[in-house]
């Protein structure tokens, strides 16, 4: 009995210590590592949310950009930082893809990070140049099967969203559209609207205008529900390729070992920050859907995505170094 009391007292002491720590946190500036270049898609929501957090928490929230290798350079750095409640990490779907795509990584999402919340999601859409004789997903699949290896699509680099979206299309559709890699989403989009490549998987915010002007023909959106910005355009899944879903998402995470009480406190502050009308308008203007949710929900999303992309990457024989 004495031993049980001793253990119970020790456990209570730890709980109380964590509670006090969360109540006094933060006492100095916090660093949010963004593993993508400044001015990129992640910055569009990371900076305004960090600014909002700085106001509500009373301490400066610093964004530190460390791009490179599809976000893995920044992730490696973030995994090595102190789990003290002052180091945070903006992860993305790219990082679940990288776990299977790269032959060597010096970190593990599951072993080195604590997910806090899914910040937002954004779908893309499948389009073709007007010269491509396909007006639906079914017609594009039929065309691709009748011309094996003849059709190509614009990638933005190995492991990027357009590349993975295209390979998921190949895998589920049992076709072989050829990826032509460009240095970023901008050059990939230019190649699509010029007709240099016939097919594109593009972000909605940056490419919807070219659909409206007729320079691209939208065939389907990559989410499981239609998108308001593309009225009348069905989902890829319902228009010829059941099971297709590619939605980019962004997650806030912390180095493994960060106190649970502080993780829950930051989760609460982030979820509140994402309910402000100006924040929601900012997200919507960039084609982002606000998500939020608990650390457990974020962990479940990451686990599911790790498994999904491992299958696609293995079956398509994709690798990067």
VEXDREN-2710 file (C-alpha; in Angstrom, 1 decimal):
% VEXDREN-2710
k/r/px/py/pz
1/UNK/0.0/0.0/0.0
2/UNK/2.8/2.4/0.8
3/UNK/4.4/1.7/-2.6
4/UNK/1.0/2.4/-4.3
5/UNK/0.7/5.7/-2.3
6/UNK/4.2/6.6/-3.3
7/UNK/3.5/6.0/-7.0
8/UNK/0.2/7.9/-6.9
9/UNK/1.9/10.9/-5.2
10/UNK/4.7/10.9/-7.8
11/UNK/2.1/10.8/-10.6
12/UNK/0.1/13.6/-9.0
13/UNK/3.3/15.7/-8.7
14/UNK/4.0/15.2/-12.4
15/UNK/0.5/16.3/-13.4
16/UNK/0.7/19.3/-11.1
17/UNK/4.1/20.3/-12.5
18/UNK/2.8/20.0/-16.1
19/UNK/-0.2/22.1/-15.2
20/UNK/1.9/24.9/-13.7
21/UNK/4.2/24.8/-16.7
22/UNK/1.3/25.2/-19.1
23/UNK/0.0/28.1/-17.1
24/UNK/3.3/30.0/-17.1
25/UNK/4.0/29.2/-20.8
26/UNK/5.1/31.1/-22.9
27/UNK/7.7/33.4/-21.4
28/UNK/9.8/34.0/-24.5
29/UNK/9.4/34.1/-28.3
30/UNK/8.3/30.9/-30.1
31/UNK/9.8/29.7/-33.4
32/UNK/7.6/28.1/-36.0
33/UNK/9.8/26.3/-38.6
34/UNK/8.3/26.3/-42.1
35/UNK/10.1/23.8/-44.2
36/UNK/9.3/25.5/-47.5
37/UNK/10.7/28.7/-49.1
38/UNK/9.4/32.1/-48.0
39/UNK/6.5/33.3/-50.1
40/UNK/5.3/29.8/-50.8
41/UNK/1.9/28.3/-50.2
42/UNK/2.5/27.5/-46.5
43/UNK/3.5/31.1/-45.8
44/UNK/0.0/32.3/-46.9
45/UNK/-1.5/31.0/-43.7
46/UNK/1.5/30.5/-41.5
47/UNK/2.4/34.2/-41.1
48/UNK/-1.1/35.6/-40.4
49/UNK/-1.8/32.8/-37.9
50/UNK/1.5/33.2/-36.2
51/UNK/0.8/37.0/-35.9
52/UNK/-2.6/36.2/-34.3
53/UNK/-0.9/33.8/-31.9
54/UNK/1.6/36.4/-30.9
55/UNK/-1.2/38.7/-30.0
56/UNK/-3.2/36.2/-28.0
57/UNK/-0.2/34.6/-26.2
58/UNK/1.6/37.9/-25.5
59/UNK/4.9/36.6/-27.0
60/UNK/6.4/37.0/-30.4
61/UNK/5.8/34.1/-32.9
62/UNK/8.7/33.9/-35.4
63/UNK/8.4/32.1/-38.7
64/UNK/11.7/30.5/-39.8
65/UNK/11.8/29.3/-43.4
66/UNK/14.1/26.4/-44.3
67/UNK/13.2/25.0/-47.7
68/UNK/14.9/22.2/-49.6
69/UNK/14.3/18.6/-50.7
70/UNK/10.5/18.7/-50.7
71/UNK/10.4/19.9/-47.1
72/UNK/12.7/17.2/-45.7
73/UNK/15.6/19.6/-44.9
74/UNK/13.4/21.7/-42.6
75/UNK/11.8/18.6/-41.1
76/UNK/15.2/17.2/-40.2
77/UNK/16.1/20.4/-38.4
78/UNK/12.8/20.6/-36.6
79/UNK/13.1/17.0/-35.3
80/UNK/16.4/17.9/-33.6
81/UNK/15.2/21.0/-31.8
82/UNK/14.5/21.1/-28.1
83/UNK/11.0/19.8/-27.1
84/UNK/10.5/22.8/-24.8
85/UNK/7.3/24.3/-26.0
86/UNK/9.1/27.0/-28.0
87/UNK/9.9/25.0/-31.2
88/UNK/7.1/24.1/-33.6
89/UNK/6.9/22.7/-37.1
90/UNK/4.6/23.3/-40.0
91/UNK/4.3/19.9/-41.8
92/UNK/2.4/18.9/-44.9
93/UNK/1.2/16.0/-46.9
94/UNK/4.6/16.1/-48.5
95/UNK/6.2/14.7/-45.4
96/UNK/4.0/11.6/-45.4
97/UNK/4.9/11.1/-49.0
98/UNK/8.6/11.6/-48.3
99/UNK/8.7/8.7/-45.8
100/UNK/8.3/6.3/-48.7
101/UNK/9.7/8.3/-51.6
102/UNK/13.2/9.0/-50.2
103/UNK/15.5/6.1/-49.7
104/UNK/17.2/7.7/-46.6
105/UNK/15.7/10.2/-44.2
106/UNK/17.3/11.2/-40.9
107/UNK/14.0/11.6/-39.1
108/UNK/10.6/9.8/-38.7
109/UNK/7.3/11.5/-38.5
110/UNK/6.0/9.0/-36.1
111/UNK/9.1/8.8/-33.9
112/UNK/10.3/12.4/-33.9
113/UNK/7.1/14.5/-33.9
114/UNK/3.9/15.1/-31.9
115/UNK/1.0/16.2/-34.1
116/UNK/-1.1/19.0/-32.7
117/UNK/-3.7/19.9/-35.3
118/UNK/-4.5/19.7/-39.0
119/UNK/-4.6/23.4/-40.0
120/UNK/-6.1/23.3/-43.4
121/UNK/-6.7/21.3/-46.5
122/UNK/-6.9/22.3/-50.2
123/UNK/-7.9/20.2/-53.2
124/UNK/-6.5/20.5/-56.7
125/UNK/-8.1/19.8/-60.1
126/UNK/-7.4/17.8/-63.2
127/UNK/-7.4/19.7/-66.4
128/UNK/-6.3/19.3/-70.0
129/UNK/-5.1/21.7/-72.7
130/UNK/-8.0/22.4/-75.2
131/UNK/-6.0/20.5/-77.8
132/UNK/-6.5/17.2/-75.9
133/UNK/-9.6/15.4/-77.2
134/UNK/-11.1/14.6/-73.8
135/UNK/-14.0/16.3/-72.1
136/UNK/-14.4/14.1/-69.1
137/UNK/-12.3/11.9/-66.8
138/UNK/-13.6/8.8/-68.5
139/UNK/-12.6/10.1/-71.9
140/UNK/-9.1/10.9/-70.7
141/UNK/-8.7/7.4/-69.3
142/UNK/-9.9/5.9/-72.6
143/UNK/-7.5/8.1/-74.5
144/UNK/-4.6/7.2/-72.2
145/UNK/-5.3/3.5/-72.6
146/UNK/-5.5/3.8/-76.4
147/UNK/-2.2/5.7/-76.5
148/UNK/0.1/4.1/-73.9
149/UNK/2.8/6.4/-72.8
150/UNK/1.9/9.1/-75.3
151/UNK/0.2/11.5/-73.0
152/UNK/2.1/13.6/-70.4
153/UNK/1.4/15.7/-67.4
154/UNK/3.1/18.6/-65.7
155/UNK/4.9/17.9/-62.5
156/UNK/6.5/20.5/-60.2
157/UNK/9.4/18.3/-59.1
158/UNK/9.6/14.7/-57.8
159/UNK/7.3/14.2/-54.9
160/UNK/5.4/17.5/-55.2
161/UNK/1.6/17.7/-55.2
162/UNK/1.1/17.6/-59.0
163/UNK/3.5/14.7/-59.3
164/UNK/1.8/12.6/-56.6
165/UNK/-1.7/13.5/-57.9
166/UNK/-0.7/12.3/-61.3
167/UNK/0.8/9.1/-60.1
168/UNK/-2.3/8.3/-58.0
169/UNK/-4.3/8.8/-61.2
170/UNK/-2.0/6.4/-63.0
171/UNK/-2.2/3.8/-60.2
172/UNK/-6.0/3.8/-59.9
173/UNK/-6.7/4.3/-63.6
174/UNK/-4.2/1.6/-64.7
175/UNK/-2.8/4.1/-67.2
176/UNK/0.7/5.6/-67.7
177/UNK/0.6/9.3/-68.2
178/UNK/4.3/10.5/-68.3
179/UNK/5.4/13.0/-65.8
180/UNK/7.4/16.0/-67.2
181/UNK/9.0/17.7/-64.2
182/UNK/9.4/21.5/-64.0
183/UNK/11.0/23.6/-61.4
184/UNK/8.0/24.5/-59.4
185/UNK/4.2/24.9/-59.8
186/UNK/4.4/28.1/-61.8
187/UNK/6.5/26.7/-64.6
188/UNK/4.3/23.5/-64.6
189/UNK/1.2/25.6/-65.0
190/UNK/2.7/27.7/-67.8
191/UNK/3.6/24.4/-69.6
192/UNK/0.0/23.3/-69.3
193/UNK/-1.6/26.4/-70.6
194/UNK/0.9/26.7/-73.5
195/UNK/0.2/23.1/-74.6
196/UNK/3.7/22.0/-73.9
197/UNK/2.1/19.2/-71.8
198/UNK/-1.4/18.0/-72.3
199/UNK/-2.5/17.3/-68.7
200/UNK/-2.2/19.1/-65.4
201/UNK/-3.1/18.6/-61.7
202/UNK/-3.1/22.2/-60.4
203/UNK/-4.0/24.1/-57.3
204/UNK/-7.3/25.8/-57.5
205/UNK/-6.3/29.3/-56.4
206/UNK/-3.6/29.7/-59.0
207/UNK/-5.2/28.0/-62.0
208/UNK/-8.9/28.5/-61.9
209/UNK/-8.6/31.8/-63.9
210/UNK/-7.3/29.8/-66.9
211/UNK/-10.3/27.6/-66.8
212/UNK/-12.6/30.6/-66.8
213/UNK/-10.8/32.1/-69.9
214/UNK/-10.8/28.7/-71.7
215/UNK/-7.0/28.2/-71.7
216/UNK/-7.5/25.0/-69.7
217/UNK/-10.5/22.5/-69.6
218/UNK/-11.3/21.3/-66.1
219/UNK/-12.3/17.6/-66.0
220/UNK/-12.6/16.9/-62.2
221/UNK/-11.6/18.1/-58.8
222/UNK/-9.4/15.9/-56.6
223/UNK/-11.5/16.1/-53.4
224/UNK/-14.5/13.9/-52.6
225/UNK/-16.9/16.9/-52.9
226/UNK/-17.3/19.6/-55.6
227/UNK/-15.5/22.9/-55.2
228/UNK/-17.4/26.2/-55.3
229/UNK/-14.7/27.9/-57.4
230/UNK/-15.3/25.4/-60.2
231/UNK/-19.1/25.2/-60.5
232/UNK/-20.3/22.3/-62.6
233/UNK/-17.0/20.4/-62.4
234/UNK/-17.5/16.9/-60.9
235/UNK/-15.1/15.1/-58.7
236/UNK/-12.6/12.8/-60.3
237/UNK/-13.9/9.9/-58.2
238/UNK/-17.5/10.3/-59.4
239/UNK/-16.7/11.0/-63.0
240/UNK/-14.7/7.9/-63.9
241/UNK/-12.1/7.0/-61.3
242/UNK/-13.7/5.6/-58.0
243/UNK/-11.6/6.0/-54.9
244/UNK/-9.5/8.9/-56.2
245/UNK/-8.8/11.5/-53.6
246/UNK/-5.8/13.9/-53.4
247/UNK/-6.1/16.7/-50.9
248/UNK/-3.1/18.6/-49.7
249/UNK/-3.1/19.3/-46.0
250/UNK/-1.0/21.2/-43.5
251/UNK/-0.3/20.1/-39.9
252/UNK/1.2/21.8/-36.9
253/UNK/3.6/19.5/-35.0
254/UNK/6.1/19.6/-32.2
255/UNK/9.4/17.7/-31.5
256/UNK/8.7/14.5/-29.7
257/UNK/8.8/15.0/-25.9
258/UNK/7.1/18.4/-25.9
259/UNK/5.0/18.6/-22.7
260/UNK/1.5/17.3/-23.3
261/UNK/-0.1/20.2/-21.4
262/UNK/1.7/22.7/-23.7
263/UNK/0.6/20.8/-26.8
264/UNK/-3.0/21.0/-25.7
265/UNK/-2.7/24.7/-24.8
266/UNK/-1.3/25.5/-28.2
267/UNK/-3.9/23.4/-29.9
268/UNK/-6.6/25.4/-28.1
269/UNK/-5.0/28.7/-29.1
270/UNK/-4.6/27.6/-32.8
271/UNK/-8.2/26.5/-33.0
272/UNK/-9.4/29.8/-31.6
273/UNK/-7.1/31.7/-34.0
274/UNK/-8.6/29.9/-37.0
275/UNK/-12.2/31.0/-36.1
276/UNK/-11.5/34.7/-36.6
277/UNK/-13.4/36.0/-39.6
278/UNK/-10.3/37.6/-41.1
279/UNK/-8.4/34.4/-40.8
280/UNK/-11.1/32.4/-42.5
281/UNK/-11.3/35.0/-45.3
282/UNK/-7.6/34.7/-45.8
283/UNK/-7.7/31.0/-46.0
284/UNK/-10.7/30.9/-48.4
285/UNK/-8.9/33.5/-50.7
286/UNK/-6.1/31.0/-51.1
287/UNK/-8.4/28.0/-51.7
288/UNK/-7.8/26.6/-48.2
289/UNK/-10.4/25.0/-46.0
290/UNK/-10.0/25.5/-42.2
291/UNK/-9.9/22.2/-40.3
292/UNK/-8.6/22.3/-36.7
293/UNK/-9.2/19.2/-34.6
294/UNK/-7.5/17.4/-31.8
295/UNK/-3.9/16.0/-31.7
296/UNK/-5.5/12.5/-31.9
297/UNK/-7.3/13.4/-35.1
298/UNK/-4.1/14.9/-36.6
299/UNK/-2.2/11.7/-35.7
300/UNK/-4.9/9.5/-37.3
301/UNK/-4.7/11.6/-40.5
302/UNK/-1.0/11.3/-40.7
303/UNK/-1.0/7.6/-40.1
304/UNK/-3.6/7.0/-42.8
305/UNK/-1.7/9.1/-45.3
306/UNK/1.6/7.4/-44.6
307/UNK/0.0/4.0/-45.4
308/UNK/-1.9/5.4/-48.5
309/UNK/1.2/6.9/-50.2
310/UNK/3.5/4.0/-49.3
311/UNK/1.3/1.8/-51.5
312/UNK/1.1/4.3/-54.4
313/UNK/4.8/5.0/-54.4
314/UNK/5.7/1.3/-54.2
315/UNK/3.4/0.3/-57.0
316/UNK/4.5/3.2/-59.3
317/UNK/8.2/2.5/-58.5
318/UNK/8.9/6.1/-57.4
319/UNK/12.1/7.0/-55.6
320/UNK/14.1/10.1/-54.8
321/UNK/17.4/10.8/-53.1
END
